[in-house]
Amino acid sequence: MRRLVFTIAVLAVASAGISASFAAVHHAKTLTFAERFAPALELMAKH
């Protein structure tokens, strides 16, 4: 019984992580180059 609960918990965490990674990939594709790297470019310009 414990093993079943543990397996369900692991699968739930794994599916949440996978869906979060897909959401991050989708969000990254919608950004332009300037939007994605603006913070890094500003830091490089200051040096």
Secondary structure, 3 states (H helix, E strand, C coil): CHHHHHHHHHHHHHHHHHHHHHHHHHHHHHCCHHHHHHHHHHHHHHC
